[in-house]
């Protein structure tokens, strides 16, 4: 598992952030703490915790 302090390449960030967000949520972290740990806002946390397609809108846009 990645630590939130590890450098993550830009192209790898959506998947890495999704994995981290889900791990933190499984540990019952509140949304605001997940957001703080990942340096994102709470709506982004919601998106990361939603289904995989919603967390990667640019992938969906190119697939259509």
mmCIF file as gemmi writes it, N, C-alpha and C atoms, coordinates in Angstrom:
data_model
loop_
_atom_site.group_PDB
_atom_site.id
_atom_site.type_symbol
_atom_site.label_atom_id
_atom_site.label_alt_id
_atom_site.label_comp_id
_atom_site.label_asym_id
_atom_site.label_entity_id
_atom_site.label_seq_id
_atom_site.pdbx_PDB_ins_code
_atom_site.Cartn_x
_atom_site.Cartn_y
_atom_site.Cartn_z
_atom_site.occupancy
_atom_site.B_iso_or_equiv
_atom_site.pdbx_formal_charge
_atom_site.auth_seq_id
_atom_site.auth_asym_id
_atom_site.pdbx_PDB_model_num
ATOM 1 N N . UNK Axp A 1 ? 0.837 -1.188 0 1 0 ? 1 A 1
ATOM 2 C CA . UNK Axp A 1 ? 0 0 0 1 0 ? 1 A 1
ATOM 3 C C . UNK Axp A 1 ? 0.876 1.244 0 1 0 ? 1 A 1
ATOM 4 N N . UNK Axp A 2 ? 0.524 2.175 -0.804 1 0 ? 2 A 1
ATOM 5 C CA . UNK Axp A 2 ? 1.235 3.45 -0.846 1 0 ? 2 A 1
ATOM 6 C C . UNK Axp A 2 ? 0.94 4.265 0.4 1 0 ? 2 A 1
ATOM 7 N N . UNK Axp A 3 ? 1.905 4.998 0.828 1 0 ? 3 A 1
ATOM 8 C CA . UNK Axp A 3 ? 1.672 5.995 1.867 1 0 ? 3 A 1
ATOM 9 C C . UNK Axp A 3 ? 1.289 7.278 1.158 1 0 ? 3 A 1
ATOM 10 N N . UNK Axp A 4 ? 0.503 8.111 1.799 1 0 ? 4 A 1
ATOM 11 C CA . UNK Axp A 4 ? 0.069 9.338 1.134 1 0 ? 4 A 1
ATOM 12 C C . UNK Axp A 4 ? 1.219 10.313 0.919 1 0 ? 4 A 1
ATOM 13 N N . UNK Axp A 5 ? 2.392 10.039 1.491 1 0 ? 5 A 1
ATOM 14 C CA . UNK Axp A 5 ? 3.549 10.906 1.299 1 0 ? 5 A 1
ATOM 15 C C . UNK Axp A 5 ? 4.427 10.45 0.13 1 0 ? 5 A 1
ATOM 16 N N . UNK Axp A 6 ? 4.147 9.269 -0.452 1 0 ? 6 A 1
ATOM 17 C CA . UNK Axp A 6 ? 4.905 8.792 -1.606 1 0 ? 6 A 1
ATOM 18 C C . UNK Axp A 6 ? 4.586 9.657 -2.819 1 0 ? 6 A 1
ATOM 19 N N . UNK Axp A 7 ? 5.599 9.883 -3.674 1 0 ? 7 A 1
ATOM 20 C CA . UNK Axp A 7 ? 5.341 10.611 -4.916 1 0 ? 7 A 1
ATOM 21 C C . UNK Axp A 7 ? 4.579 9.688 -5.851 1 0 ? 7 A 1
ATOM 22 N N . UNK Axp A 8 ? 3.533 10.219 -6.446 1 0 ? 8 A 1
ATOM 23 C CA . UNK Axp A 8 ? 2.719 9.455 -7.383 1 0 ? 8 A 1
ATOM 24 C C . UNK Axp A 8 ? 2.741 10.191 -8.718 1 0 ? 8 A 1
ATOM 25 N N . UNK Axp A 9 ? 3.136 9.494 -9.771 1 0 ? 9 A 1
ATOM 26 C CA . UNK Axp A 9 ? 3.168 10.088 -11.109 1 0 ? 9 A 1
ATOM 27 C C . UNK Axp A 9 ? 1.771 10.593 -11.473 1 0 ? 9 A 1
ATOM 28 N N . UNK Axp A 10 ? 1.686 11.715 -12.181 1 0 ? 10 A 1
ATOM 29 C CA . UNK Axp A 10 ? 0.376 12.287 -12.515 1 0 ? 10 A 1
ATOM 30 C C . UNK Axp A 10 ? -0.601 11.31 -13.165 1 0 ? 10 A 1
ATOM 31 N N . UNK Axp A 11 ? -0.139 10.489 -14.096 1 0 ? 11 A 1
ATOM 32 C CA . UNK Axp A 11 ? -1.041 9.543 -14.761 1 0 ? 11 A 1
ATOM 33 C C . UNK Axp A 11 ? -1.539 8.446 -13.825 1 0 ? 11 A 1
ATOM 34 N N . UNK Axp A 12 ? -0.804 8.201 -12.743 1 0 ? 12 A 1
ATOM 35 C CA . UNK Axp A 12 ? -1.17 7.145 -11.797 1 0 ? 12 A 1
ATOM 36 C C . UNK Axp A 12 ? -2.021 7.654 -10.639 1 0 ? 12 A 1
ATOM 37 N N . UNK Axp A 13 ? -2.192 8.963 -10.534 1 0 ? 13 A 1
ATOM 38 C CA . UNK Axp A 13 ? -2.854 9.534 -9.368 1 0 ? 13 A 1
ATOM 39 C C . UNK Axp A 13 ? -4.309 9.117 -9.187 1 0 ? 13 A 1
ATOM 40 N N . UNK Axp A 14 ? -5.141 9.118 -10.228 1 0 ? 14 A 1
ATOM 41 C CA . UNK Axp A 14 ? -6.539 8.732 -9.979 1 0 ? 14 A 1
ATOM 42 C C . UNK Axp A 14 ? -6.667 7.349 -9.334 1 0 ? 14 A 1
ATOM 43 N N . UNK Axp A 15 ? -5.952 6.372 -9.852 1 0 ? 15 A 1
ATOM 44 C CA . UNK Axp A 15 ? -6.036 5.013 -9.306 1 0 ? 15 A 1
ATOM 45 C C . UNK Axp A 15 ? -5.437 4.94 -7.905 1 0 ? 15 A 1
ATOM 46 N N . UNK Axp A 16 ? -4.311 5.612 -7.693 1 0 ? 16 A 1
ATOM 47 C CA . UNK Axp A 16 ? -3.673 5.586 -6.375 1 0 ? 16 A 1
ATOM 48 C C . UNK Axp A 16 ? -4.535 6.29 -5.341 1 0 ? 16 A 1
ATOM 49 N N . UNK Axp A 17 ? -5.079 7.456 -5.706 1 0 ? 17 A 1
ATOM 50 C CA . UNK Axp A 17 ? -5.936 8.181 -4.766 1 0 ? 17 A 1
ATOM 51 C C . UNK Axp A 17 ? -7.202 7.392 -4.463 1 0 ? 17 A 1
ATOM 52 N N . UNK Axp A 18 ? -7.739 6.705 -5.473 1 0 ? 18 A 1
ATOM 53 C CA . UNK Axp A 18 ? -8.934 5.897 -5.242 1 0 ? 18 A 1
ATOM 54 C C . UNK Axp A 18 ? -8.625 4.784 -4.24 1 0 ? 18 A 1
ATOM 55 N N . UNK Axp A 19 ? -7.5 4.112 -4.425 1 0 ? 19 A 1
ATOM 56 C CA . UNK Axp A 19 ? -7.117 3.031 -3.518 1 0 ? 19 A 1
ATOM 57 C C . UNK Axp A 19 ? -6.911 3.555 -2.102 1 0 ? 19 A 1
ATOM 58 N N . UNK Axp A 20 ? -6.214 4.685 -1.982 1 0 ? 20 A 1
ATOM 59 C CA . UNK Axp A 20 ? -5.992 5.268 -0.658 1 0 ? 20 A 1
ATOM 60 C C . UNK Axp A 20 ? -7.305 5.702 -0.021 1 0 ? 20 A 1
ATOM 61 N N . UNK Axp A 21 ? -8.167 6.365 -0.781 1 0 ? 21 A 1
ATOM 62 C CA . UNK Axp A 21 ? -9.449 6.821 -0.239 1 0 ? 21 A 1
ATOM 63 C C . UNK Axp A 21 ? -10.272 5.642 0.253 1 0 ? 21 A 1
ATOM 64 N N . UNK Axp A 22 ? -10.299 4.57 -0.517 1 0 ? 22 A 1
ATOM 65 C CA . UNK Axp A 22 ? -11.073 3.389 -0.109 1 0 ? 22 A 1
ATOM 66 C C . UNK Axp A 22 ? -10.468 2.731 1.122 1 0 ? 22 A 1
ATOM 67 N N . UNK Axp A 23 ? -9.149 2.694 1.202 1 0 ? 23 A 1
ATOM 68 C CA . UNK Axp A 23 ? -8.512 2.114 2.386 1 0 ? 23 A 1
ATOM 69 C C . UNK Axp A 23 ? -8.83 2.946 3.625 1 0 ? 23 A 1
ATOM 70 N N . UNK Axp A 24 ? -8.714 4.272 3.504 1 0 ? 24 A 1
ATOM 71 C CA . UNK Axp A 24 ? -9.017 5.135 4.643 1 0 ? 24 A 1
ATOM 72 C C . UNK Axp A 24 ? -10.485 5.032 5.043 1 0 ? 24 A 1
ATOM 73 N N . UNK Axp A 25 ? -11.379 4.956 4.062 1 0 ? 25 A 1
ATOM 74 C CA . UNK Axp A 25 ? -12.809 4.821 4.359 1 0 ? 25 A 1
ATOM 75 C C . UNK Axp A 25 ? -13.083 3.494 5.067 1 0 ? 25 A 1
ATOM 76 N N . UNK Axp A 26 ? -12.385 2.441 4.669 1 0 ? 26 A 1
ATOM 77 C CA . UNK Axp A 26 ? -12.549 1.141 5.317 1 0 ? 26 A 1
ATOM 78 C C . UNK Axp A 26 ? -12.098 1.187 6.776 1 0 ? 26 A 1
ATOM 79 N N . UNK Axp A 27 ? -11.208 2.124 7.076 1 0 ? 27 A 1
ATOM 80 C CA . UNK Axp A 27 ? -10.753 2.327 8.461 1 0 ? 27 A 1
ATOM 81 C C . UNK Axp A 27 ? -11.651 3.309 9.211 1 0 ? 27 A 1
ATOM 82 N N . UNK Axp A 28 ? -12.779 3.668 8.569 1 0 ? 28 A 1
ATOM 83 C CA . UNK Axp A 28 ? -13.771 4.584 9.154 1 0 ? 28 A 1
ATOM 84 C C . UNK Axp A 28 ? -13.26 6 9.354 1 0 ? 28 A 1
ATOM 85 N N . UNK Axp A 29 ? -12.339 6.435 8.499 1 0 ? 29 A 1
ATOM 86 C CA . UNK Axp A 29 ? -11.892 7.829 8.552 1 0 ? 29 A 1
ATOM 87 C C . UNK Axp A 29 ? -13.03 8.713 8.061 1 0 ? 29 A 1
ATOM 88 N N . UNK Axp A 30 ? -13.26 9.854 8.699 1 0 ? 30 A 1
ATOM 89 C CA . UNK Axp A 30 ? -14.252 10.806 8.178 1 0 ? 30 A 1
ATOM 90 C C . UNK Axp A 30 ? -13.787 11.38 6.837 1 0 ? 30 A 1
ATOM 91 N N . UNK Axp A 31 ? -14.753 11.796 6.02 1 0 ? 31 A 1
ATOM 92 C CA . UNK Axp A 31 ? -14.444 12.344 4.692 1 0 ? 31 A 1
ATOM 93 C C . UNK Axp A 31 ? -13.445 13.485 4.76 1 0 ? 31 A 1
ATOM 94 N N . UNK Axp A 32 ? -13.6 14.388 5.732 1 0 ? 32 A 1
ATOM 95 C CA . UNK Axp A 32 ? -12.688 15.535 5.788 1 0 ? 32 A 1
ATOM 96 C C . UNK Axp A 32 ? -11.252 15.103 6.084 1 0 ? 32 A 1
ATOM 97 N N . UNK Axp A 33 ? -11.07 14.018 6.846 1 0 ? 33 A 1
ATOM 98 C CA . UNK Axp A 33 ? -9.714 13.527 7.116 1 0 ? 33 A 1
ATOM 99 C C . UNK Axp A 33 ? -9.113 12.844 5.881 1 0 ? 33 A 1
ATOM 100 N N . UNK Axp A 34 ? -9.95 12.146 5.129 1 0 ? 34 A 1
ATOM 101 C CA . UNK Axp A 34 ? -9.476 11.548 3.875 1 0 ? 34 A 1
ATOM 102 C C . UNK Axp A 34 ? -9.055 12.661 2.922 1 0 ? 34 A 1
ATOM 103 N N . UNK Axp A 35 ? -9.883 13.69 2.822 1 0 ? 35 A 1
ATOM 104 C CA . UNK Axp A 35 ? -9.57 14.83 1.947 1 0 ? 35 A 1
ATOM 105 C C . UNK Axp A 35 ? -8.249 15.472 2.353 1 0 ? 35 A 1
ATOM 106 N N . UNK Axp A 36 ? -8.056 15.677 3.644 1 0 ? 36 A 1
ATOM 107 C CA . UNK Axp A 36 ? -6.829 16.292 4.143 1 0 ? 36 A 1
ATOM 108 C C . UNK Axp A 36 ? -5.615 15.413 3.817 1 0 ? 36 A 1
ATOM 109 N N . UNK Axp A 37 ? -5.738 14.107 4.036 1 0 ? 37 A 1
ATOM 110 C CA . UNK Axp A 37 ? -4.618 13.19 3.794 1 0 ? 37 A 1
ATOM 111 C C . UNK Axp A 37 ? -4.22 13.155 2.322 1 0 ? 37 A 1
ATOM 112 N N . UNK Axp A 38 ? -5.211 13.289 1.433 1 0 ? 38 A 1
ATOM 113 C CA . UNK Axp A 38 ? -4.936 13.218 -0.002 1 0 ? 38 A 1
ATOM 114 C C . UNK Axp A 38 ? -4.752 14.589 -0.645 1 0 ? 38 A 1
ATOM 115 N N . UNK Axp A 39 ? -4.918 15.649 0.145 1 0 ? 39 A 1
ATOM 116 C CA . UNK Axp A 39 ? -4.813 17.025 -0.375 1 0 ? 39 A 1
ATOM 117 C C . UNK Axp A 39 ? -5.815 17.276 -1.5 1 0 ? 39 A 1
ATOM 118 N N . UNK Axp A 40 ? -7.045 16.833 -1.273 1 0 ? 40 A 1
ATOM 119 C CA . UNK Axp A 40 ? -8.141 17.068 -2.213 1 0 ? 40 A 1
ATOM 120 C C . UNK Axp A 40 ? -9.324 17.604 -1.416 1 0 ? 40 A 1
ATOM 121 N N . UNK Axp A 41 ? -10.373 18.037 -2.122 1 0 ? 41 A 1
ATOM 122 C CA . UNK Axp A 41 ? -11.565 18.503 -1.415 1 0 ? 41 A 1
ATOM 123 C C . UNK Axp A 41 ? -12.53 17.334 -1.185 1 0 ? 41 A 1
ATOM 124 N N . UNK Axp A 42 ? -13.547 17.578 -0.341 1 0 ? 42 A 1
ATOM 125 C CA . UNK Axp A 42 ? -14.481 16.508 0.002 1 0 ? 42 A 1
ATOM 126 C C . UNK Axp A 42 ? -15.295 16.007 -1.192 1 0 ? 42 A 1
ATOM 127 N N . UNK Axp A 43 ? -15.719 16.877 -2.13 1 0 ? 43 A 1
ATOM 128 C CA . UNK Axp A 43 ? -16.402 16.335 -3.31 1 0 ? 43 A 1
ATOM 129 C C . UNK Axp A 43 ? -15.518 15.366 -4.109 1 0 ? 43 A 1
ATOM 130 N N . UNK Axp A 44 ? -14.212 15.617 -4.12 1 0 ? 44 A 1
ATOM 131 C CA . UNK Axp A 44 ? -13.305 14.696 -4.8 1 0 ? 44 A 1
ATOM 132 C C . UNK Axp A 44 ? -13.249 13.371 -4.061 1 0 ? 44 A 1
ATOM 133 N N . UNK Axp A 45 ? -13.274 13.419 -2.733 1 0 ? 45 A 1
ATOM 134 C CA . UNK Axp A 45 ? -13.32 12.181 -1.945 1 0 ? 45 A 1
ATOM 135 C C . UNK Axp A 45 ? -14.574 11.393 -2.309 1 0 ? 45 A 1
ATOM 136 N N . UNK Axp A 46 ? -15.709 12.081 -2.4 1 0 ? 46 A 1
ATOM 137 C CA . UNK Axp A 46 ? -16.954 11.405 -2.78 1 0 ? 46 A 1
ATOM 138 C C . UNK Axp A 46 ? -16.8 10.719 -4.131 1 0 ? 46 A 1
ATOM 139 N N . UNK Axp A 47 ? -16.162 11.41 -5.057 1 0 ? 47 A 1
ATOM 140 C CA . UNK Axp A 47 ? -15.95 10.856 -6.398 1 0 ? 47 A 1
ATOM 141 C C . UNK Axp A 47 ? -15.025 9.644 -6.341 1 0 ? 47 A 1
ATOM 142 N N . UNK Axp A 48 ? -13.97 9.735 -5.535 1 0 ? 48 A 1
ATOM 143 C CA . UNK Axp A 48 ? -13.029 8.628 -5.415 1 0 ? 48 A 1
ATOM 144 C C . UNK Axp A 48 ? -13.671 7.4 -4.788 1 0 ? 48 A 1
ATOM 145 N N . UNK Axp A 49 ? -14.615 7.625 -3.875 1 0 ? 49 A 1
ATOM 146 C CA . UNK Axp A 49 ? -15.27 6.512 -3.199 1 0 ? 49 A 1
ATOM 147 C C . UNK Axp A 49 ? -16.441 5.947 -4.003 1 0 ? 49 A 1
ATOM 148 N N . UNK Axp A 50 ? -16.846 6.675 -5.035 1 0 ? 50 A 1
ATOM 149 C CA . UNK Axp A 50 ? -17.918 6.191 -5.909 1 0 ? 50 A 1
ATOM 150 C C . UNK Axp A 50 ? -17.351 5.107 -6.82 1 0 ? 50 A 1
ATOM 151 N N . UNK Axp A 51 ? -18.129 4.699 -7.79 1 0 ? 51 A 1
ATOM 152 C CA . UNK Axp A 51 ? -17.627 3.647 -8.677 1 0 ? 51 A 1
ATOM 153 C C . UNK Axp A 51 ? -16.416 4.127 -9.462 1 0 ? 51 A 1
ATOM 154 N N . UNK Axp A 52 ? -15.656 3.189 -9.979 1 0 ? 52 A 1
ATOM 155 C CA . UNK Axp A 52 ? -14.374 3.489 -10.637 1 0 ? 52 A 1
ATOM 156 C C . UNK Axp A 52 ? -14.529 4.434 -11.811 1 0 ? 52 A 1
ATOM 157 N N . UNK Axp A 53 ? -15.561 4.283 -12.597 1 0 ? 53 A 1
ATOM 158 C CA . UNK Axp A 53 ? -15.758 5.145 -13.754 1 0 ? 53 A 1
ATOM 159 C C . UNK Axp A 53 ? -15.947 6.595 -13.37 1 0 ? 53 A 1
ATOM 160 N N . UNK Axp A 54 ? -16.636 6.86 -12.269 1 0 ? 54 A 1
ATOM 161 C CA . UNK Axp A 54 ? -16.878 8.234 -11.842 1 0 ? 54 A 1
ATOM 162 C C . UNK Axp A 54 ? -15.609 8.894 -11.34 1 0 ? 54 A 1
ATOM 163 N N . UNK Axp A 55 ? -14.657 8.112 -10.875 1 0 ? 55 A 1
ATOM 164 C CA . UNK Axp A 55 ? -13.429 8.683 -10.338 1 0 ? 55 A 1
ATOM 165 C C . UNK Axp A 55 ? -12.433 9.05 -11.424 1 0 ? 55 A 1
ATOM 166 N N . UNK Axp A 56 ? -12.697 8.612 -12.659 1 0 ? 56 A 1
ATOM 167 C CA . UNK Axp A 56 ? -11.772 8.894 -13.743 1 0 ? 56 A 1
ATOM 168 C C . UNK Axp A 56 ? -12.53 9.469 -14.932 1 0 ? 56 A 1
ATOM 169 N N . UNK Axp A 57 ? -13.063 10.699 -14.79 1 0 ? 57 A 1
ATOM 170 C CA . UNK Axp A 57 ? -13.882 11.258 -15.862 1 0 ? 57 A 1
ATOM 171 C C . UNK Axp A 57 ? -13.152 11.418 -17.184 1 0 ? 57 A 1
ATOM 172 N N . UNK Axp A 58 ? -11.845 11.685 -17.169 1 0 ? 58 A 1
ATOM 173 C CA . UNK Axp A 58 ? -11.126 11.849 -18.425 1 0 ? 58 A 1
ATOM 174 C C . UNK Axp A 58 ? -11.069 10.535 -19.192 1 0 ? 58 A 1
ATOM 175 N N . UNK Axp A 59 ? -11.026 9.421 -18.498 1 0 ? 59 A 1
ATOM 176 C CA . UNK Axp A 59 ? -11.042 8.12 -19.166 1 0 ? 59 A 1
ATOM 177 C C . UNK Axp A 59 ? -12.4 7.885 -19.821 1 0 ? 59 A 1
ATOM 178 N N . UNK Axp A 60 ? -13.46 8.274 -19.139 1 0 ? 60 A 1
ATOM 179 C CA . UNK Axp A 60 ? -14.797 8.121 -19.705 1 0 ? 60 A 1
ATOM 180 C C . UNK Axp A 60 ? -14.975 9.008 -20.924 1 0 ? 60 A 1
ATOM 181 N N . UNK Axp A 61 ? -14.459 10.209 -20.882 1 0 ? 61 A 1
ATOM 182 C CA . UNK Axp A 61 ? -14.626 11.154 -21.985 1 0 ? 61 A 1
ATOM 183 C C . UNK Axp A 61 ? -13.94 10.643 -23.249 1 0 ? 61 A 1
ATOM 184 N N . UNK Axp A 62 ? -12.78 10.019 -23.099 1 0 ? 62 A 1
ATOM 185 C CA . UNK Axp A 62 ? -12.069 9.529 -24.274 1 0 ? 62 A 1
ATOM 186 C C . UNK Axp A 62 ? -12.655 8.224 -24.784 1 0 ? 62 A 1
ATOM 187 N N . UNK Axp A 63 ? -13.324 7.473 -23.925 1 0 ? 63 A 1
ATOM 188 C CA . UNK Axp A 63 ? -13.892 6.19 -24.329 1 0 ? 63 A 1
ATOM 189 C C . UNK Axp A 63 ? -15.191 6.363 -25.104 1 0 ? 63 A 1
ATOM 190 N N . UNK Axp A 64 ? -15.841 7.502 -24.978 1 0 ? 64 A 1
ATOM 191 C CA . UNK Axp A 64 ? -17.14 7.7 -25.618 1 0 ? 64 A 1
ATOM 192 C C . UNK Axp A 64 ? -17.016 8.039 -27.07 1 0 ? 64 A 1
